[in-house]
Each structure stands twice: as structure tokens, then as C-alpha cells.
Amino acid sequence: MSVKGHQRKLDLENGRVDLSHGSGGRAMAQLISGLFHQAFGNEWLARCNDQSAFEVAAGRMVMTTDGYVVSPLFFPGGNIGSLAVHGTINDVAMSGARPLYLSASFIIEEGFPFSDLKVIADSMGSAARSAGVHIITGDTKVVERGKADGLFISTTGIGIVADGLDLSADKARVGDRVLVSDSLGDHGVTIMSKRQNLAFQTEVGSDSAALHNLVAVMVAAGGSGIRVMRDPTRGGLAATLNEIAHQSELGFRLHEASIPVKPAVAATCELLGLDPIHVANEGKLVAIVAPDLADAVLAAMKAHPLGSDAADIGEAVADNRKFVQMATGFGGRRIVDWLWGEQLPRIC
């Protein structure tokens, strides 16, 4: 009788991950082939090697890596799987690159339901296929109960950026415009609302999305006039702009009334004592653009589904303190400095 005849089919409805699924034996092979290969299936994975070889197009290669430890694992608008794919694609795309391939590494806690793992893997496969990106290699580890919060995912992304395009956080110049692609704070408020069991009349959902196609139309419109792009994830817009301010040695002046925030997100932030500019996003970007090209880039953003509410929210200014200032609309301003990971608000 063949070895295959001894294998028991995965119970994807009621079964759970156990330590044998990370032991490197038959059970692990069955988990990989019966769940992950089904979700991600492509020609590279089908070869079942410990690595994947791929052709490299002309241009410069871009590489990023990230880890996802989201709680809760499922939330309105996505889950840890789709988030991992979108987040990694976006990190590659912020260089102006076209994302090509991903790797995915899973650390799974013993007892994790196969049904949940399948939903997460399927969402990763769907998100990657929708973006035209392939998950071509990965790894699976199983740890004892209590050694992980259900599931952790680590990803690496690779892409190609065209010659002549060099976006970097040290390239902002005084007079540059600050553009955002859409309303801020949706993802962070969604996660915090679920953690706090908050309910609202208007459902707030994660903004998780792959931004590389939006980036492509922006680059086509602005080219090298785009100094830097970032996806304002942890720390939100405030942290992102403060990082750029310190790397470019200037400041930013924002106009609070111009910053797009959904009413439900603003209300939730007020309830929780938060400011939307400090809340995480997963499907939005901020771009610093030369003033003579800002209108063209903004128009291109607004013509794309992921940039329909794009806005020009401020400008880069000379400031040796490297502060981000925000006009409040009441004749005053707020200054927020993000230094060594600490939020230091100042009123002046």
C-alpha cells in the first residue's frame, strides 16, 4: 500500500492544528498541500522546492519584509491574511515599484481551527491574485498552546522599480505639497472598535487594499516630481510626516479642515480620546509632490477608485525644529512631534 493510502484527509470544518502539523512529517506535508497550496496554487509552489526561482525584468529590485500580529484576526473589511498581502504589496509600491512576488511564513498555535486557517489562507490567495501578485514560497511552524496569539504571519515582497525613479524620505523640499489618497483612520478605528466591543449606527470597516495600481497612475502623472510616498500605518499620518520631516530636515504645515475623515471615524476617535491623524491606515497613502506637478498628480488620484476622496492637505515648510504644524481653523495651530516613538503634542 502506498504512503498516500495512510493519509487522513484534513477535516477543514471541525479539525484543529496540532503539533504534528509542524513536525516536518506527513501531517505537515498534508497541511501544506491540502490547504496552503490550494489557496495560493501557482507554478512556483507546484514544484515543492524550499525556494522559488524567477526571472528578473529590467530595472532595480525592491524588497521589503513585515510581520503581522493582528488582534482580532478577523475584522470588518478583512482579516490578518488579506492584511498581510495588502500591507506587503503597499510597502513595495511606495517606492514606485511594481510588486511581483511574495513569501509567507506562518507561526500557528496548537489548537487553531482549520476552518479559520482556511478562510485566512483563501483570503491571502484571493488578495494576491486580485493584485496580480504571486505567493511563491513560504514556511509553516506550529507552537504549543499559549506560545502565540492564534496565528502570526510574516511576509516578504519583491518588486521592480523603473530606472530614473528614486523616491526617498530625504527628498522632500520646501514648497512641496502634501497629498493623501483618501479618508484617514478607517482601519485603526475598526480594529479598536472590535477590541472594545463598540457598535455604531454607521459601520466602520478596514481600508485594507493594495495600492500599487493607484501608485502607477500617480507616477505616470508626476514622475520624478513625486518626492516620496508612504502608507501611514502605525502612528498614522502624524508619525509618517514626522519621519519625513526629520529625514528631509524641514517641517510640514497642514490644514486640518482639508484632511478627509469619515464622520463615523471622527466620532469614534472623539469617544476614545484619539486624533485621526495618529490612527493607523492600511489602504491609504501620503505623497510629497513638487508644487508644479501636485495638481496633475491629485487629478490622477481622484480618477482612481482608491483615490476618489484624495486631497491636498498642506505643504512642506522651512523649519529647523522639524515640526508638523496643523492649522486648527480657529486662528490657532497644533504642533505634533514624533520623536523616538513618543507622541509629544504642543499647543501654541
DRENPA-789092 format. One record per residue: residue in one letter; z, y, x of N, C-alpha, C in turn; residue number from 1. Coordinates in steps of 0.2 Angstrom, whole numbers, plus 5000, padded with zeros to 4 digits. Each point is the difference from the previous one (the first is absolute). Last residue first. Layout:
<recs>
REC   res   n.up   n.north   n.east   ca.up   ca.north   ca.east   c.up   c.north   c.east     n
REC     A      Z         Y        X       Z          Y         X      Z         Y        X   NUM
...
</recs>
This chain:
<recs>
REC   res   n.up   n.north   n.east   ca.up   ca.north   ca.east   c.up   c.north   c.east     n
REC     C   5103      5380     5002    5000       5006      5003   4995      5005     4996   348
REC     I   5012      4973     5003    4999       5005      4995   4999      5007     5004   347
REC     R   4998      4972     5008    5003       5007      5001   4997      5005     4995   346
REC     P   5004      4971     5006    4997       5005      4996   5003      5007     5002   345
REC     L   4996      4976     5012    5004       5006      5001   4998      5005     4995   344
REC     Q   4998      4972     5005    4998       5005      4996   5005      5006     5000   343
REC     E   4994      4979     5019    5005       5004      4995   4997      5005     4996   342
REC     G   4990      4986     5018    5001       4996      4994   5005      5003     4995   341
REC     W   4993      5011     5021    5003       4994      5001   5002      4996     4994   340
REC     L   4992      5022     4992    5001       4999      5007   5004      4994     5002   339
REC     W   4987      5016     4981    5002       4993      5000   5000      4999     5008   338
REC     D   5002      5023     4982    4999       4997      5007   5002      4993     5000   337
REC     V   4994      5021     4981    5003       4993      5001   4998      4997     5007   336
REC     I   5003      5024     4984    4997       4997      5006   5003      4993     5001   335
REC     R   4994      5019     4979    5004       4995      5003   4997      4998     5006   334
REC     R   4999      5024     4985    4997       4995      5003   5005      4995     5003   333
REC     G   4996      5022     4981    5003       4997      5005   4996      4995     5004   332
REC     G   4994      5012     4980    5001       5005      5005   5004      4998     5006   331
REC     F   4993      4986     4981    5006       5004      4998   5001      5006     5005   330
REC     G   4985      4981     5003    4998       5003      4994   5005      5005     4997   329
REC     T   5001      4986     5021    5003       4997      4994   4997      5003     4994   328
REC     A   4991      4995     5026    5001       5006      4996   5002      4997     4993   327
REC     M   5003      4988     5024    4997       5000      4994   5002      5005     4995   326
REC     Q   4998      4991     5028    5003       5004      4996   4997      4999     4993   325
REC     V   5004      4987     5024    4996       5000      4994   5004      5004     4995   324
REC     F   5001      5001     5028    5003       4999      4994   4995      4999     4994   323
REC     K   5002      5005     5026    4996       4994      4997   5003      4998     4994   322
REC     R   5004      5019     5016    5006       4996      4998   4997      4993     4997   321
REC     N   4986      5018     5008    5003       4996      5005   5006      4996     4998   320
REC     D   4978      5009     4987    5007       5000      4999   5003      4996     5006   319
REC     A   4975      5009     4986    5004       5000      5007   5007      5000     4999   318
REC     V   4985      4988     4981    5002       5006      5003   5003      5000     5007   317
REC     A   4984      4986     4979    5004       4999      5006   5001      5007     5003   316
REC     E   4997      4995     4973    4997       5001      5006   5004      4999     5006   315
REC     G   4998      4992     4971    5002       5005      5005   4996      5000     5007   314
REC     I   4995      4987     4979    5007       5002      4999   5003      5004     5005   313
REC     D   4977      4989     4987    5002       5004      5006   5007      5003     4999   312
REC     A   4990      4977     4987    5002       5007      5000   5001      5003     5007   311
REC     A   4991      4977     4982    5001       5003      5007   5001      5008     5000   310
REC     D   4996      4982     4982    5005       5005      4999   5002      5003     5007   309
REC     S   4984      4982     4998    4998       5005      4994   5005      5006     5000   308
REC     G   4997      4980     5016    5001       5007      5002   4999      5005     4994   307
REC     L   4996      4976     5000    5006       5000      5003   5002      5007     5002   306
REC     P   4978      4995     4990    5006       4998      4996   5007      5001     5002   305
REC     H   4980      5016     5009    5002       4993      5001   5005      4998     4995   304
REC     A   4992      5022     5003    4994       4996      4997   5002      4993     5001   303
REC     K   5014      5016     5010    5001       5001      4992   4994      4996     4997   302
REC     M   5000      5001     5024    5006       4997      4997   5000      5000     4993   301
REC     A   4984      5013     5010    4998       4992      5001   5006      4996     4997   300
REC     A   5003      5023     5001    4995       4999      4995   4999      4992     5000   299
REC     L   5013      5009     5017    5004       4999      4994   4995      4999     4994   298
REC     V   4991      5003     5021    5003       4994      5000   5004      4999     4993   297
REC     A   4988      5020     5004    4996       4995      4999   5003      4993     5000   296
REC     D   5013      5020     5003    4997       5000      4994   4996      4994     4999   295
REC     A   5009      5004     5021    5005       4997      4996   4997      5000     4993   294
REC     L   4990      5008     5021    4997       4994      4997   5005      4997     4995   293
REC     D   5004      5020     5013    4993       5001      4998   4997      4994     4997   292
REC     P   5023      5000     5009    4999       5004      4994   4993      5001     4998   291
REC     A   5010      4978     5012    4998       5006      5002   4998      5005     4994   290
REC     V   5018      4980     4997    4992       5001      5001   4999      5007     5002   289
REC     I   5019      4979     4995    5000       5006      5003   4993      5002     5002   288
REC     A   5011      4982     4981    4995       5001      5005   5001      5007     5003   287
REC     V   5013      4978     4985    5000       5008      5002   4995      5001     5006   286
REC     L   5003      4979     4979    5000       5003      5007   5000      5007     5000   285
REC     K   5006      4976     4983    4999       5007      5001   4999      5002     5007   284
REC     G   5009      4980     4990    4992       5000      4998   4998      5007     5000   283
REC     E   5023      4993     5004    4996       4994      5003   4993      5001     4998   282
REC     N   5025      5016     5003    4994       4998      4996   4996      4995     5004   281
REC     A   5027      5012     4998    4995       4996      5003   4994      4999     4996   280
REC     V   5018      5021     5001    4999       4994      4997   4994      4996     5002   279
REC     H   5008      5023     5004    5003       4996      5005   4999      4992     4997   278
REC     I   4992      5020     4988    4997       5000      5007   5003      4995     5005   277
REC     P   5008      5003     4977    4994       4996      5001   4997      5000     5007   276
REC     D   5026      5003     4996    4995       5005      5000   4994      4995     5000   275
REC     L   5025      4994     4989    4995       5000      5006   4995      5005     4999   274
REC     G   5019      4992     4985    5002       5005      5005   4996      5000     5006   273
REC     L   4999      4987     4979    5003       4997      5006   5002      5004     5005   272
REC     L   4990      5009     4980    5005       4995      4998   5004      4997     5006   271
REC     E   4980      5012     5004    5005       5005      4998   5007      4996     4998   270
REC     C   4980      4988     5004    5003       5003      5007   5006      5004     4998   269
REC     T   4988      4992     4982    5004       4995      5003   5003      5002     5006   268
REC     A   4985      5014     4989    5006       5000      4996   5005      4994     5003   267
REC     A   4978      5004     5010    5005       5006      5001   5006      4999     4996   266
REC     V   4984      4984     4997    5003       4999      5006   5004      5006     5002   265
REC     A   4989      5000     4979    5005       4995      5000   5003      4999     5007   264
REC     P   4982      5016     4998    5006       5002      4996   5006      4994     5001   263
REC     K   4982      5002     5019    5000       4998      4993   5006      5002     4997   262
REC     V   4989      5012     5021    5005       4995      4999   5000      4999     4992   261
REC     P   4986      5015     5021    5000       4996      4994   5005      4995     5000   260
REC     I   4999      5025     5012    5001       4993      5002   5000      4996     4993   259
REC     S   4998      5024     5002    4994       4997      5001   5001      4992     5001   258
REC     A   5018      5016     4998    4997       4999      4993   4993      4997     5001   257
REC     E   5013      5004     5019    5003       4995      4996   4997      4999     4993   256
REC     H   4991      5007     5025    5001       5004      4993   5002      4995     4995   255
REC     L   5002      5001     5029    4997       4997      4994   5002      5004     4994   254
REC     R   4997      5001     5028    5003       5004      4995   4996      4997     4993   253
REC     F   5006      4992     5027    4996       4999      4994   5003      5005     4995   252
REC     G   4999      4998     5029    5004       4999      4994   4995      5000     4994   251
REC     L   4999      4993     5028    4999       5006      4996   5004      4998     4994   250
REC     E   4994      4985     5019    5004       5006      5002   4999      5006     4996   249
REC     S   4993      4976     4999    4995       5005      5001   5003      5007     5002   248
REC     Q   5013      4980     4996    4995       4998      5004   4995      5005     5002   247
REC     H   5017      5005     4984    5003       4999      5007   4995      4998     5005   246
REC     A   4994      5002     4977    5002       5006      5003   5002      5000     5007   245
REC     I   4995      4980     4988    4994       5004      5002   5002      5006     5003   244
REC     E   5017      4988     4990    4998       4997      5006   4994      5003     5003   243
REC     N   5008      5009     4980    5005       5001      5006   4998      4997     5006   242
REC     L   4988      4995     4980    4998       5006      5003   5005      5002     5005   241
REC     T   5005      4980     4989    4993       5000      5003   4998      5006     5004   240
REC     A   5021      4998     4987    5000       4997      5007   4993      5000     5003   239
REC     A   5001      5009     4979    5004       5004      5004   5000      4997     5007   238
REC     L   4989      4989     4982    4996       5005      5003   5004      5004     5005   237
REC     G   5011      4976     4996    4995       5004      4996   4996      5006     5003   236
REC     G   5017      4981     5006    5002       5007      5001   4995      5005     4997   235
REC     R   4990      4976     5003    5008       5002      5001   5001      5007     5002   234
REC     T   4976      4999     4995    5004       4994      4997   5008      5002     5001   233
REC     P   4975      5012     5001    5007       5002      5000   5005      4995     4997   232
REC     D   4976      4999     5014    5002       4998      4993   5008      5002     5000   231
REC     R   4980      5013     5015    5006       4996      5000   5001      4998     4993   230
REC     M   4981      5013     5018    5002       4998      4993   5006      4995     5001   229
REC     V   4986      5021     5015    5004       4995      4999   5001      4998     4993   228
REC     R   4984      5016     5007    5004       4999      5006   5004      4994     5001   227
REC     I   4976      5008     4988    5006       4997      4998   5004      4998     5007   226
REC     G   4979      5009     5002    5004       5005      4998   5006      4997     4997   225
REC     S   4982      4987     5008    5005       5001      5005   5004      5006     4998   224
REC     G   4988      4990     4980    4999       4998      5007   5006      5002     5004   223
REC     G   4994      5004     4975    5003       5004      5005   5000      4999     5007   222
REC     A   4990      4988     4981    4999       5007      4998   5003      5005     5006   221
REC     A   5000      4976     5002    4993       5002      4999   5000      5007     4998   220
REC     V   5021      4991     5002    4997       5000      5006   4993      5002     5000   219
REC     M   5011      4996     4980    5003       5006      5003   4997      5001     5007   218
REC     V   4994      4981     4988    4997       5005      4997   5002      5007     5003   217
REC     A   5011      4980     5007    4993       5000      5002   4996      5006     4997   216
REC     V   5023      4995     4994    4999       5003      5007   4993      5001     5002   215
REC     L   5004      4989     4979    5001       5007      5000   5000      5003     5007   214
REC     N   4999      4977     4999    4993       5003      4998   5001      5008     4998   213
REC     H   5019      4988     5009    4995       5000      5005   4993      5003     4997   212
REC     L   5024      4995     4990    4997       5006      5000   4993      5001     5005   211
REC     A   5016      4982     4983    4997       5000      5007   4996      5007     5000   210
REC     A   5023      4996     4986    4993       4999      4999   4997      5001     5007   209
REC     S   5024      5003     4984    4997       4996      5005   4993      4999     4999   208
REC     D   5018      5013     4988    4993       5003      5002   4997      4995     5005   207
REC     S   5020      4994     4980    4998       5001      5007   4993      5003     5001   206
REC     G   5012      5005     4977    4998       4994      5004   4999      5002     5007   205
REC     V   5013      5009     4976    4998       5002      5006   4998      4993     5004   204
REC     E   5003      5007     4972    5000       4996      5006   4998      5002     5006   203
REC     T   5011      5014     4979    4993       4999      5004   5001      4995     5006   202
REC     Q   5019      5004     4987    4995       5000      4995   4993      4999     5003   201
REC     F   5021      4989     5013    4997       5007      4998   4995      4999     4995   200
REC     A   5022      4986     5015    4994       5000      4995   4998      5007     4998   199
REC     L   5015      4986     5021    4999       5006      4996   4993      4999     4996   198
REC     N   5014      4986     5018    4999       4998      4993   4999      5006     4995   197
REC     Q   5001      4999     5025    5006       5003      4996   5000      4998     4992   196
REC     R   4983      4993     5016    5007       4998      5003   5005      5003     4996   195
REC     K   4978      5005     4993    5002       4993      4999   5006      4998     5003   194
REC     S   4993      5022     5004    5002       4999      4993   5001      4993     4998   193
REC     M   4993      5006     5022    5007       5002      4999   5002      4999     4992   192
REC     I   4977      4995     5007    5005       4996      5003   5007      5001     4998   191
REC     T   4984      5015     4992    4999       4994      4997   5005      4995     5003   190
REC     V   4998      5021     5010    5004       5000      4994   4999      4994     4996   189
REC     G   4988      5001     5020    5007       5000      5002   5004      5001     4993   188
REC     H   4976      5001     4998    5003       4993      5002   5007      5000     5002   187
REC     D   4989      5021     4993    5000       4994      4995   5003      4994     5002   186
REC     G   4997      5022     5012    5007       4997      4998   4999      4995     4995   185
REC     L   4981      5020     5002    5005       4997      5005   5006      4997     4996   184
REC     S   4972      5006     4994    5007       5001      4999   5004      4996     5004   183
REC     D   4977      5004     5011    5002       4998      4993   5007      5002     4999   182
REC     S   4987      5003     5021    4995       4997      4996   5002      4999     4992   181
REC     V   5006      5020     5019    5002       4994      4998   4996      4997     4995   180
REC     L   4999      5020     5021    4997       4997      4994   5004      4993     4999   179
REC     V   5001      5024     5016    5004       4994      4998   4997      4998     4993   178
REC     R   4988      5017     5020    5003       4999      4994   5003      4993     4999   177
REC     D   4997      5017     5022    4998       4994      4997   5003      5000     4993   176
REC     G   5006      5017     5016    4995       5001      4996   4997      4994     4996   175
REC     V   5011      4997     5024    5002       5005      4995   4994      5002     4996   174
REC     R   4999      4975     5009    5000       5007      5003   5002      5005     4994   173
REC     A   5001      4971     5008    5001       5005      4995   5000      5007     5003   172
REC     K   5000      4978     5011    4994       5004      5000   5000      5005     4994   171
REC     D   5015      4981     5007    5001       5006      5004   4994      5005     5000   170
REC     A   5002      4979     4988    5005       5004      4997   5001      5006     5005   169
REC     S   4976      4987     4997    5006       4999      5003   5005      5005     4998   168
REC     L   4973      4989     4998    5005       5003      4997   5007      4999     5003   167
REC     D   4973      4998     5006    5007       4999      5003   5005      5004     4997   166
REC     L   4972      4992     5000    5005       5002      4996   5007      4998     5003   165
REC     G   4979      4996     5011    5000       5007      4999   5006      5002     4995   164
REC     D   4991      4975     4999    5000       5004      5006   5000      5008     4998   163
REC     A   5009      4982     4982    4994       5002      5003   5001      5004     5006   162
REC     V   5016      4980     4992    4999       5008      4998   4994      5002     5004   161
REC     I   5012      4975     4990    4995       5004      5005   4999      5007     4998   160
REC     G   5021      4979     4996    4994       5004      4998   4996      5003     5005   159
REC     I   5023      4983     4993    4995       5002      5005   4994      5003     4996   158
REC     G   5029      4992     4996    4993       5002      4997   4996      5002     5006   157
REC     T   5024      4985     4993    4996       5004      5005   4993      5001     4997   156
REC     T   5026      4993     4990    4993       5000      5000   4998      5004     5006   155
REC     S   5023      4986     4987    4997       5005      5005   4993      4999     5001   154
REC     I   5021      4995     4981    4993       4999      5002   4999      5005     5006   153
REC     F   5022      4986     4985    4998       5006      5004   4992      4999     5002   152
REC     L   5019      4990     4980    4994       5000      5004   4999      5006     5004   151
REC     G   5022      4993     4990    4994       4997      4996   4994      4999     5004   150
REC     D   5018      5010     5011    5000       5003      4994   4994      4997     4996   149
REC     A   5013      4988     5021    4995       5005      4998   5000      5001     4993   148
REC     K   5015      4985     5010    4998       5003      5006   4994      5005     4999   147
REC     G   5012      4986     4983    5004       5006      5002   4998      5003     5007   146
REC     R   4992      4975     4996    5002       5005      4994   5005      5005     5003   145
REC     E   4983      4990     5018    5005       4997      4995   5002      5006     4995   144
REC     V   4975      5000     5010    5007       5001      5003   5005      4998     4995   143
REC     V   4972      4997     5007    5005       5000      4995   5006      5000     5003   142
REC     K   4973      5008     5006    5007       4998      5003   5004      4999     4993   141
REC     T   4972      5004     5008    5005       4999      4995   5007      4997     5003   140
REC     D   4974      5015     5006    5006       4995      5002   5005      5000     4994   139
REC     G   4971      5008     5006    5007       5002      4998   5005      4994     5002   138
REC     T   4972      5011     4997    5005       4996      5004   5007      5001     4998   137
REC     I   4980      5011     4990    4997       4994      5003   5005      4996     5005   136
REC     I   4995      5018     4978    5006       4998      5003   4998      4993     5004   135
REC     H   4983      5022     4992    5002       4993      5000   5006      4998     5004   134
REC     V   4986      5021     4985    5004       4998      5006   5002      4993     5000   133
REC     G   4990      5016     4982    4995       4997      5005   5003      4998     5007   132
REC     A   5012      5008     4979    4999       5005      5005   4994      4998     5005   131
REC     S   5007      4985     4982    4998       5007      4997   4998      5005     5005   130
REC     R   5009      4979     5008    4993       5000      4998   4997      5006     4996   129
REC     A   5023      4999     5007    4996       5000      5006   4993      5000     4998   128
REC     A   5016      4999     4983    5000       5006      5002   4995      5001     5007   127
REC     S   5004      4978     4989    4996       5005      4996   4999      5007     5003   126
REC     G   5014      4984     5011    4993       4998      5001   4996      5005     4995   125
REC     M   5023      5003     4999    4997       5002      5007   4993      4998     5000   124
REC     S   5011      4993     4981    4999       5007      5000   4997      5003     5007   123
REC     D   5006      4977     4998    4994       5002      4996   4998      5007     5000   122
REC     A   5020      4993     5010    4995       4998      5004   4993      5002     4996   121
REC     I   5020      5003     4988    5000       5005      5006   4994      4998     5004   120
REC     V   5004      4985     4982    4998       5007      4997   4999      5005     5006   119
REC     K   5009      4979     5006    4993       4999      4998   4997      5007     4998   118
REC     L   5023      4997     5004    4996       5001      5007   4993      5000     4998   117
REC     D   5015      4997     4982    5000       5007      5003   4996      5000     5006   116
REC     S   5002      4979     4991    4996       5004      4996   5000      5007     5002   115
REC     F   5013      4984     5012    4992       5000      5001   4997      5004     4996   114
REC     P   5026      5005     5006    4995       4997      4995   4993      5000     5003   113
REC     F   5022      5000     5016    4995       5005      4997   4996      4996     4995   112
REC     G   5016      4990     5015    5002       5000      4993   4995      5005     4996   111
REC     E   5004      5004     5026    5001       4993      4997   5002      5001     4993   110
REC     E   4987      5020     5012    5007       4997      5000   4999      4993     4996   109
REC     I   4981      5013     5016    5002       4998      4993   5007      4997     5000   108
REC     I   4981      5015     5014    5006       4997      5002   5003      4999     4993   107
REC     F   4974      5004     5010    5005       5000      4994   5006      4997     5003   106
REC     S   4976      5014     5008    5005       4995      5002   5006      5000     4995   105
REC     A   4972      5008     5004    5006       5000      4996   5005      4994     5002   104
REC     S   4976      5016     5008    5004       4994      5000   5006      5001     4996   103
REC     L   4974      5012     4999    5007       5000      5000   5003      4993     5002   102
REC     Y   4975      5017     5001    5003       4993      5000   5008      5002     5000   101
REC     L   4983      5018     4998    4996       4994      5000   5004      4994     4998   100
REC     P   4999      5029     4997    5004       4994      5001   4996      4994     5000    99
REC     R   4993      5025     5008    4999       4995      4995   5004      4994     5001    98
REC     A   5007      5026     5008    4997       4994      5002   4998      4996     4993    97
REC     G   5012      5021     5005    4993       5001      4998   4996      4993     5001    96
REC     S   5024      5003     5003    4997       5002      5006   4992      5002     4998    95
REC     M   5015      4992     4983    5002       5006      5002   4997      5003     5007    94
REC     A   4997      4977     4991    4996       5005      4997   5001      5007     5002    93
REC     V   5014      4981     5006    4994       5000      5003   4996      5006     4998    92
REC     D   5019      4997     4988    5002       5002      5007   4994      5000     5005    91
REC     N   4997      4992     4978    5001       5008      5000   5002      5002     5007    90
REC     I   4999      4977     4995    4993       5003      5000   5001      5007     5001    89
REC     T   5020      4989     4998    4997       4999      5006   4992      5003     5001    88
REC     G   5013      5001     4979    5003       5004      5005   4997      4999     5007    87
REC     H   4992      4987     4982    4998       5007      4999   5003      5004     5006    86
REC     V   5006      4977     4999    4993       5001      5001   4998      5008     5000    85
REC     A   5022      4994     4994    4999       4999      5007   4993      5001     5002    84
REC     L   5006      5002     4977    5003       5005      5004   4998      4999     5008    83
REC     S   4996      4983     4984    4995       5005      5000   5002      5006     5004    82
REC     G   5016      4983     4999    4994       4998      5003   4994      5005     5000    81
REC     I   5022      5004     4990    5000       5000      5008   4994      4998     5003    80
REC     N   4997      5009     4976    5005       4996      5002   5000      5000     5008    79
REC     G   4990      5015     4976    4999       4996      5006   5006      4996     5002    78
REC     G   4998      5016     4981    4994       5002      5004   4999      4996     5006    77
REC     P   5024      5000     4989    4994       5002      4996   4995      5003     5005    76
REC     F   5015      4981     5011    5002       5007      4997   4993      5002     4996    75
REC     F   5013      4979     5016    4996       5001      4995   5001      5007     4997    74
REC     L   5014      4992     5017    4993       4998      5003   4995      5001     4995    73
REC     P   5022      5017     5002    4998       4993      4998   4993      4998     5002    72
REC     S   5006      5008     5017    5005       4998      4995   5000      5005     4994    71
REC     V   4986      4993     5025    5000       5003      4994   5005      4997     4995    70
REC     V   4991      4999     5024    5006       4997      4998   5002      5004     4994    69
REC     Y   4979      4998     5020    5001       5001      4993   5006      4996     4997    68
REC     G   4986      5010     5024    5004       4995      4997   5002      5002     4993    67
REC     D   4979      5005     5020    5005       5002      4996   5004      4994     4997    66
REC     T   4978      5010     5018    5004       4995      4998   5006      5002     4996    65
REC     T   4973      5007     5011    5007       5002      4998   5004      4993     4997    64
REC     M   4975      5010     5014    5004       4995      4998   5007      5003     4998    63
REC     V   4972      5005     5006    5006       5003      4998   5004      4994     4998    62
REC     M   4976      5005     5016    5005       4996      4996   5006      5003     4998    61
REC     R   4975      5011     5005    5006       4999      5003   5005      4996     4995    60
REC     G   4972      4999     5002    5005       5005      4998   5007      4998     5004    59
REC     A   4979      4983     4991    5000       5006      5004   5006      5005     4998    58
REC     A   5004      4974     4993    4994       5005      4999   5001      5006     5005    57
REC     V   5009      4973     5001    5002       5007      5000   4994      5005     5000    56
REC     E   5007      4973     4992    4995       5004      5003   5003      5007     5000    55
REC     F   5016      4978     4999    4996       5004      4996   4996      5005     5004    54
REC     A   5020      4977     4999    4995       5004      5004   4995      5004     4996    53
REC     S   5027      4989     4997    4993       5001      4997   4996      5004     5005    52
REC     Q   5023      4982     5001    4997       5007      5001   4993      5000     4997    51
REC     D   5012      4980     5000    5006       5004      5001   4998      5008     5001    50
REC     N   4984      4982     4986    5002       5001      5006   5007      5004     5001    49
REC     C   4984      4992     4980    5007       4998      5002   5002      5000     5007    48
REC     R   4980      5006     4986    4999       4996      5006   5007      4998     5002    47
REC     A   4997      5013     4981    4997       4994      4999   5000      4996     5006    46
REC     L   5005      5023     5000    5006       4996      4998   4998      4993     4999    45
REC     W   4982      5015     5003    5005       5000      5006   5006      4996     4999    44
REC     E   4984      5004     4983    4997       4996      5005   5005      4999     5006    43
REC     N   5012      5005     4977    4994       5003      5003   4998      4995     5006    42
REC     G   5021      5003     4979    4995       4996      5003   4994      5004     5003    41
REC     F   5023      5005     4990    4997       5004      5005   4993      4997     5002    40
REC     A   5015      4989     4984    5000       5007      4998   4996      5005     5004    39
REC     Q   5002      4976     5004    4997       5001      4993   5000      5007     4998    38
REC     H   5010      4994     5020    4993       4999      5001   4997      5001     4993    37
REC     F   5023      5000     5000    4998       5006      5004   4992      5000     5000    36
REC     L   5011      4981     4989    5001       5007      4997   4997      5005     5004    35
REC     G   4997      4977     5005    5000       5000      4993   5002      5006     4997    34
REC     S   4999      4997     5024    4993       4998      4997   5000      5001     4992    33
REC     I   5021      5004     5012    4995       5004      5003   4993      4999     4996    32
REC     L   5018      4986     4995    5001       5006      4998   4995      5005     5002    31
REC     Q   4999      4978     5009    4998       5000      4992   5002      5007     4997    30
REC     A   5006      4997     5023    4993       5000      4999   4997      5000     4993    29
REC     M   5023      4998     5004    4998       5006      5002   4992      5001     4999    28
REC     A   5010      4979     4997    5002       5004      4994   4998      5007     5002    27
REC     R   4997      4984     5016    4995       4999      4995   5002      5005     4994    26
REC     G   5010      5008     5023    4998       4993      4998   4995      5000     4994    25
REC     G   5013      5018     5011    4994       4999      5004   4997      4993     4998    24
REC     S   5020      5013     4990    5001       4995      5006   4994      4998     5004    23
REC     G   5005      5014     4979    4999       5003      5006   5001      4996     5006    22
REC     H   5002      4992     4978    4994       5003      4999   4999      5005     5006    21
REC     S   5020      4987     4996    4994       4996      5003   4993      5003     5000    20
REC     L   5021      5009     4991    4999       5001      5007   4994      4996     5003    19
REC     D   4998      5008     4975    5006       4997      5003   4998      5000     5008    18
REC     V   4991      5012     4974    4999       4999      5008   5007      4997     5002    17
REC     R   4993      4996     4975    5003       5005      5004   4998      4998     5007    16
REC     G   4990      4994     4973    5003       4998      5006   5002      5006     5004    15
REC     N   4990      5000     4978    5007       4999      5000   5003      4998     5007    14
REC     E   4976      5006     4995    5003       5003      4995   5008      5000     5000    13
REC     L   4984      4990     5016    5000       5007      5000   5003      5003     4995    12
REC     D   5000      4977     5013    5002       5002      4994   5001      5008     4999    11
REC     L   4985      4983     5018    5005       5005      4999   5001      5002     4992    10
REC     K   4993      4975     5009    4997       5007      4998   5005      5005     4999     9
REC     R   5002      4979     5017    5002       5001      4993   4997      5007     4999     8
REC     Q   4993      4980     5018    5001       5007      4999   5002      5001     4992     7
REC     H   4992      4980     5012    5007       5000      4999   5002      5007     4998     6
REC     G   4977      4994     5004    5003       4996      4994   5007      5001     4999     5
REC     K   4989      5009     5019    4999       5004      4995   5002      4996     4993     4
REC     V   4999      4989     5021    5006       5004      5000   5000      5005     4993     3
REC     S   4987      4976     4999    5000       5006      5004   5006      5004     4999     2
REC     M   4998      4973     4998    5000       5006      4996   5000      5006     5004     1
</recs>
